[in-house]
Every structure is written in C-alpha cells, then in structure tokens.
Amino acid sequence: MAIRYLTAGESHGPQLTAILEGCPSGVPLSAVDIDRDLARRQLGYGRGGRMQIEQDCVSIVGGVRYGRTTGAPVALTIVNRDAAAWGDTLSPEEEAQRAEPVRIPRPGHADLGGALLYGHTDLRDVIERASARETAARVACGAVARRLLEELGCHVVSHVIGLGDVRAASPSASLKAFARVDENPVRCLDAEAARRMQAAIDRAAEQGDTLGGVFEVVAFGVPSGLGSYVQADRRLGARLAAAVMSIPAIKGVELGGGFALTELPGSRVHDQITWRPGGGYGRVSNRAGGVEGGMSTGEPVVVRAAMKPIATLRSPLGSVDMGTHEVVLSRFERSDVCAVPAAAVVGEAAVALVLADAVVERFGDACLADVLAAVRLFGERIRKA
C-alpha cells in the first residue's frame, strides 16, 4: 500500500485526527478543498441534530506548505464542537467525575460486540469510536486523494439510486450529469424519484423508524492499468470493495452491473473490445464497471453500495441490560432518520483513496511531476500496442 491513512478520536471528544501518508509532493491543496467535502458530507434530507451543531472545518497541521503537499505525511484535525457539552464524560484523566455507564446495547450497532471484545463494562467506550462521526476524518483524507486524482484528470462523483423501496431511473453516464447533484436534498439525479424518497423519509420519521438505500460512486478519467491480476490483494476490484464495505452500515458492494449480471447470458454481459488508430483499445459498453481481471480498463469505475437502515431507532427494539441481564428496550441516542446521501460522499472518499493508492503504486509516490510524466508515457505505450 503506497497511500495509507489512520484516524483517531471519539464522536464527542475534542477533535478527530487523521494522518495520510504517501501523497506525492507538489499536489495543490488547501483547507478549502477539504472543507468543501466535509460540508458535502453533512448534506442530505433526514439528517439529525448533530448536523446543526457541527460545521466541520479542517486544520492542516503537517505535510503542506504554501498550498502544496511536501511529500511528508499530511496531518489533519477537525474540531468537535459538541464536545464542550459533554463535560468530563470522555475525560482521559483517572480522577475525572465518572459518567453514568451505558449498559443497554442497541441492536445493529457495534455496542455489544465491541464491549465483549474489549472487555468494556461501559458501552460509551465502544459507541464513541464506532460512531459514523469517524467518517469525517476519512472524508478529509479522501479530499487529499481527490486533489491528486484531479491533477490526472480523474473526477470522483456519487449519487443516490435507491432509498427504501424507491428506485431512481438510470442516469446519464456523463460527468456533466453530476454537476448539480448536491443541490438535490437526497442527492438523486432523478427529480421525481427524489420527491418520493423525501416522502419515504418523512413517513419513516413519523413512525420512529429509519431508512437505508443504495448509492453509486463513479470515477471518470481513471487511467487504465491500475491494480493487477497477479495477487489477490492487488486486484483493484477487491480493494475498492473492501474500502467501501468498511464504511459504517454498508452491507453490500458491487462493481458495474454487479448482481444483475447474473441474470443475463455471457453474450449480454461482457464488454466488447474495440481499437482505433491513435486512440488504442476501448470498450463498446461498461458493464464491468471499469475493472476487468483486477485492473482498470480506462472506462469509468462504477461502484455501488447498499446501506442498511440506521440502527438507532426512536421506536426501540428489544435488548438486554449488560449489568442485570434483564430484557429491556434499547435506548435512543441522537441519530439520523436517513444518511444515505451523506454515505455516498463517504463512498467517494473511499474510492478516491483506493484509486490514488493504485496510482502512486503504479506511477510513483515521490513527486507529482514524475507521476504525471509516468502516466503520460504509459498512455503513449498502450495506445501503440
């Protein structure tokens, strides 16, 4: 792995911290670039009260000088504004006033499994780190990867294609179609479907319930030849699937036509190959989602993810008190009704990080100018093949 990142911090702790290593020097980067994606992560109809509290802004505290990366690890911090209201609840000091322990795990969350794994008697120790709040730090890292990719002419976008039982019509495959997707409350390109999605969210909220859905991430301008077939962990599709599956609440990932391709004969599935002088090889269609045999084909990379409904419900499900083992109803911790539009932005970050990693793995990780030169030379070679 050439580009790697780590995040740290709790949902209601003082800040989130991220360190991204492996970004070449010379990549143009400012806090504005990162803040733009952090703001997009907070969009979406059906979000909860936390979005009104936090106005995420990044501080770049390492690896960038005068608007360009230096090649050193990029260090980022994001302040949690809500931390002040929690007093000593998450204090690292032993003598701090102890908060009432949380002992009722919520079905569908990491609460129970995390407590049993790490030996915690207070579920707060699990809740704070397992929270999707961590994805803000991940989006910040993805914004850095995005800037590297954009220097190569690669653009990563997303949209919601399903929410509850509502499905959107197939969108245009062009990058231009995504220009105003963030202006839609559910980030859906199908206006009629978007209205029905909002109505479904309203119904779920009235019933104290939550909704999941499906989002799609598309990367345009991805160079061919990223990834490899020679080892399982180098296959681009596997890396993309793992990265997107690591997002909280994601239960399924597919590339290109995905599971729908199983219903078709091979003659209607595989993308026919073409060749033209000066342009090299191409595909007539893109059912493979831009990845064949573990390698990028040069077509848009298409990754789709299924997000389950958020597990924190106003109408509680059954649970067990971990202190008394008494059967009880699960508790409610402030939550969203639906976060699929925001999860799609997190999905962009996950895809961008994998693609940027594959780029520097193939073309070098020291200097942007060298990366661009290597990409150009590789393109010239395969166009003549």
C-alpha positions in Angstrom: 0.0 0.0 0.0 1.6 3.3 -1.1 -1.1 5.6 0.3 -2.3 4.8 3.8 -4.2 6.7 6.5 -5.1 6.4 10.1 -7.8 8.3 12.0 -8.2 8.8 15.7 -10.7 10.5 18.1 -14.1 9.9 19.5 -17.5 11.2 18.4 -17.8 13.7 21.3 -14.1 14.0 22.1 -12.2 17.3 21.4 -11.3 16.5 17.8 -10.8 14.0 15.1 -7.3 13.5 13.9 -6.1 12.0 10.6 -2.7 11.2 9.1 -2.4 10.4 5.4 1.0 9.1 4.2 2.2 8.5 0.7 0.8 11.6 -1.1 3.4 12.8 -3.6 4.9 16.3 -3.3 3.6 19.1 -5.4 -0.1 18.4 -5.2 -2.1 21.7 -4.8 -4.1 21.5 -1.6 -5.8 24.0 0.7 -8.2 23.8 3.6 -10.9 25.0 1.3 -10.6 21.8 -0.8 -11.1 19.6 2.2 -13.8 21.8 3.8 -15.8 21.5 0.6 -16.1 17.7 1.0 -16.7 18.0 4.8 -19.6 20.2 4.1 -21.0 17.9 1.5 -20.8 15.0 4.0 -23.2 16.9 6.2 -25.8 17.3 3.5 -29.0 15.2 3.0 -32.6 15.1 3.8 -33.2 13.1 7.0 -30.1 14.1 8.9 -30.3 14.6 12.7 -29.5 17.4 15.1 -25.7 16.8 15.1 -25.5 18.4 11.7 -26.8 21.7 13.1 -24.2 21.6 15.8 -21.1 20.7 13.8 -19.8 22.9 11.0 -16.8 20.8 10.1 -13.6 22.7 9.1 -10.2 21.1 8.8 -6.9 22.4 10.2 -3.9 21.2 8.1 -1.1 20.8 10.7 1.5 18.9 8.6 2.6 17.9 5.2 1.5 21.0 3.3 3.4 24.3 2.7 2.4 27.3 0.7 -0.6 25.4 -0.8 1.3 22.3 -2.0 2.0 18.9 -0.4 5.6 18.4 0.6 5.7 14.6 0.4 5.7 14.3 4.2 2.6 12.8 5.9 -0.4 15.1 5.7 -1.8 15.7 9.2 -5.4 16.9 9.6 -7.6 17.8 12.6 -11.3 18.5 12.8 -12.7 20.0 16.0 -15.9 18.5 17.5 -18.0 21.5 18.6 -20.4 19.3 20.5 -17.5 18.1 22.8 -18.0 21.1 25.1 -21.5 20.0 26.1 -20.2 16.6 27.3 -18.0 17.9 30.2 -15.8 15.1 31.7 -17.8 12.3 30.0 -14.8 11.4 27.8 -12.0 12.8 30.0 -8.7 10.9 29.8 -7.9 11.7 33.4 -8.5 9.0 36.0 -9.7 11.4 38.7 -12.4 13.0 36.5 -16.0 12.7 37.5 -17.4 9.4 36.2 -20.5 9.5 33.9 -23.3 7.0 34.4 -22.3 3.9 32.5 -24.2 2.9 29.4 -25.2 -0.8 29.7 -28.0 -1.3 27.2 -26.6 -2.3 23.7 -28.5 -1.2 20.6 -29.4 -3.9 18.1 -27.5 -3.5 14.9 -24.7 -1.4 16.4 -21.1 -2.3 17.5 -22.2 -1.8 21.1 -22.5 -5.4 22.3 -19.7 -7.0 20.1 -17.3 -4.2 21.0 -17.9 -4.5 24.7 -17.4 -8.2 24.7 -14.3 -8.0 22.5 -12.5 -5.3 24.5 -13.9 -6.1 28.0 -15.8 -2.9 28.5 -18.5 -2.5 31.1 -19.5 0.9 29.9 -20.7 0.9 26.3 -19.7 4.5 25.9 -16.2 3.3 25.2 -17.4 1.5 22.1 -20.1 4.0 21.0 -17.7 6.9 20.7 -15.3 5.3 18.3 -17.7 3.1 16.4 -19.8 6.2 15.6 -20.0 7.2 11.9 -18.6 10.6 13.1 -15.2 9.0 12.3 -16.1 9.2 8.6 -15.5 13.0 8.8 -11.8 12.3 9.2 -12.0 9.7 6.4 -13.6 12.3 4.1 -10.8 14.7 4.9 -8.2 12.1 3.8 -10.3 11.4 0.7 -10.3 15.1 -0.2 -6.5 15.0 -0.4 -6.6 11.9 -2.6 -9.2 13.6 -4.7 -6.9 16.5 -5.4 -4.2 14.1 -6.6 -6.6 12.4 -8.9 -7.9 15.7 -10.3 -4.3 16.5 -11.4 -4.5 13.4 -13.6 -7.9 14.4 -15.0 -9.8 11.9 -12.8 -13.1 13.0 -11.1 -15.0 11.0 -8.5 -18.7 11.7 -8.0 -21.7 10.0 -6.4 -25.5 9.9 -6.3 -28.3 8.0 -4.6 -30.1 5.5 -6.8 -32.3 3.9 -4.2 -33.8 4.8 -0.9 -36.2 2.4 0.9 -38.3 0.9 -1.8 -37.9 3.9 -4.2 -35.6 3.5 -7.2 -34.3 6.1 -9.5 -34.2 5.9 -13.3 -30.9 5.1 -14.9 -28.9 8.4 -15.1 -26.8 9.8 -17.9 -23.3 8.3 -17.9 -21.6 11.7 -18.4 -19.7 13.7 -15.8 -21.8 16.7 -16.6 -24.9 15.0 -15.3 -23.5 15.2 -11.7 -22.7 18.9 -11.8 -25.7 19.9 -9.6 -26.4 16.7 -7.7 -25.6 18.3 -4.3 -28.4 20.7 -4.8 -30.9 17.9 -4.5 -32.0 17.2 -0.9 -31.3 13.4 -1.3 -28.5 13.8 -3.9 -30.6 11.9 -6.5 -30.4 12.7 -10.3 -34.0 11.6 -10.9 -36.2 14.5 -9.7 -39.4 12.5 -9.5 -37.7 9.7 -7.6 -36.1 12.2 -5.3 -39.5 13.6 -4.3 -40.7 10.1 -3.4 -37.5 9.5 -1.5 -38.2 12.5 0.7 -41.7 11.4 1.3 -40.4 8.0 2.4 -38.1 9.6 4.8 -40.9 11.7 6.3 -43.0 8.6 6.8 -40.2 6.8 8.5 -39.6 9.7 10.8 -43.3 9.8 11.8 -43.1 6.1 12.7 -39.9 6.5 14.7 -38.1 4.3 12.1 -35.1 4.7 9.8 -34.3 4.0 6.1 -31.4 2.7 4.2 -30.7 2.7 0.4 -28.2 2.3 -2.4 -25.7 4.8 -3.7 -23.3 4.8 -6.6 -19.8 6.2 -6.9 -18.5 6.9 -10.4 -14.9 7.8 -11.2 -14.3 9.4 -14.6 -10.9 9.6 -16.2 -9.3 6.7 -14.4 -6.1 5.6 -16.1 -6.1 2.1 -17.4 -3.6 -0.4 -15.8 -4.3 0.3 -12.1 -4.3 -2.8 -9.9 -3.1 -6.2 -11.0 -4.2 -9.8 -11.5 -1.0 -11.4 -10.0 -2.1 -11.4 -6.3 -5.5 -11.3 -4.7 -4.7 -8.2 -2.6 -3.5 -6.3 -5.6 -6.8 -6.7 -7.5 -8.4 -3.3 -7.9 -12.0 -4.5 -7.5 -11.2 -6.2 -4.3 -9.5 -3.1 -2.9 -12.5 -0.9 -3.9 -15.0 -3.4 -2.4 -13.1 -3.6 0.9 -12.8 0.2 1.2 -16.4 0.9 0.6 -17.5 -2.0 2.8 -15.5 -0.5 5.7 -18.0 2.4 5.8 -20.4 2.0 8.8 -23.7 0.4 7.9 -22.6 -0.8 4.4 -23.8 -4.3 3.8 -23.2 -4.9 0.1 -20.9 -3.7 -2.6 -20.9 -4.4 -6.3 -19.0 -3.2 -9.4 -20.5 -2.3 -12.7 -23.6 -4.4 -13.4 -23.0 -6.4 -10.2 -25.6 -8.9 -9.2 -27.9 -8.0 -12.1 -25.3 -9.5 -14.5 -26.1 -13.0 -13.0 -29.5 -12.9 -14.7 -28.0 -12.4 -18.2 -26.1 -14.7 -20.6 -22.5 -14.0 -21.1 -23.1 -12.6 -24.6 -25.0 -9.7 -23.0 -22.6 -9.2 -20.1 -19.1 -8.9 -21.3 -17.9 -5.6 -22.9 -16.8 -6.0 -26.5 -13.3 -4.6 -27.2 -12.5 -2.0 -29.9 -9.4 -0.4 -31.3 -8.8 2.8 -33.2 -5.6 4.3 -34.6 -4.1 6.9 -32.2 -6.7 6.0 -29.5 -5.8 2.4 -28.7 -8.1 -0.1 -27.1 -11.5 0.6 -25.7 -14.9 -1.0 -24.8 -18.3 -0.7 -26.5 -20.0 -0.8 -23.1 -19.1 -0.7 -19.5 -21.0 -3.4 -17.7 -17.7 -4.4 -15.9 -17.7 -1.0 -14.2 -14.2 -0.1 -15.4 -12.5 -3.1 -13.8 -11.6 -6.4 -15.6 -9.3 -9.1 -14.2 -8.4 -6.9 -11.2 -7.2 -4.0 -13.4 -8.8 -0.7 -14.5 -9.8 -0.6 -18.2 -9.8 3.1 -18.7 -13.6 3.2 -18.6 -15.4 4.9 -15.7 -15.1 3.0 -12.5 -18.5 2.3 -11.1 -19.0 1.1 -7.5 -22.4 0.6 -5.9 -23.1 0.1 -2.2 -26.1 -0.9 -0.1 -26.5 0.9 3.2 -28.8 -0.7 5.8 -31.2 1.5 7.8 -29.5 3.3 10.7 -29.7 1.1 13.8 -30.7 3.8 16.4 -34.5 3.9 16.4 -36.9 6.2 18.2 -39.2 3.2 18.4 -36.9 0.9 20.3 -36.2 -2.8 19.7 -35.6 -5.4 22.3 -32.2 -5.7 24.1 -30.6 -6.9 27.3 -29.1 -4.8 30.2 -25.5 -5.9 30.4 -25.4 -5.3 34.1 -28.5 -7.3 35.2 -29.2 -9.3 32.0 -32.8 -8.1 32.3 -34.7 -8.0 29.0 -35.3 -4.3 28.2 -36.0 -2.0 25.3 -32.9 -0.4 23.6 -32.2 3.2 24.3 -32.2 6.1 21.8 -29.0 8.0 21.1 -29.4 11.1 18.9 -29.4 9.9 15.3 -30.4 10.4 11.7 -33.5 9.0 10.0 -31.6 8.5 6.8 -27.9 9.1 6.0 -27.6 7.5 2.5 -26.9 10.8 0.7 -24.0 11.5 3.2 -22.8 8.0 3.0 -22.4 8.4 -0.8 -19.9 11.3 -0.1 -18.0 9.0 2.3 -18.1 6.4 -0.5 -16.4 9.0 -2.8 -13.6 9.3 -0.3 -13.2 5.6 0.0 -13.0 5.2 -3.8 -10.7 8.2 -4.2 -8.3 6.8 -1.6 -8.1 3.4 -3.3 -7.6 4.9 -6.8 -4.9 7.4 -5.5 -3.1 4.5 -3.8 -3.2 2.5 -7.0 -1.9 5.5 -9.0 1.1 6.1 -6.8 1.7 2.3 -6.6 1.9 2.2 -10.4 3.4 5.5 -11.3 5.5 6.6 -8.3 4.8 8.4 -5.0 7.6 11.0 -4.7 6.8 14.0 -6.9 3.6 14.9 -8.8 5.5 15.9 -11.9 7.1 12.5 -12.1 3.7 10.8 -11.6 2.2 12.9 -14.4 5.1 12.1 -16.7 4.8 8.4 -15.9 1.1 8.3 -16.6 1.7 10.1 -19.9 4.4 7.6 -21.0 2.3 4.6 -20.0 -0.7 6.0 -22.0 1.5 6.5 -25.1 2.8 3.0 -24.8 -0.5 1.2 -24.6 -2.0 3.4 -27.4 0.6 2.0 -29.7 0.2 -1.6 -28.5 
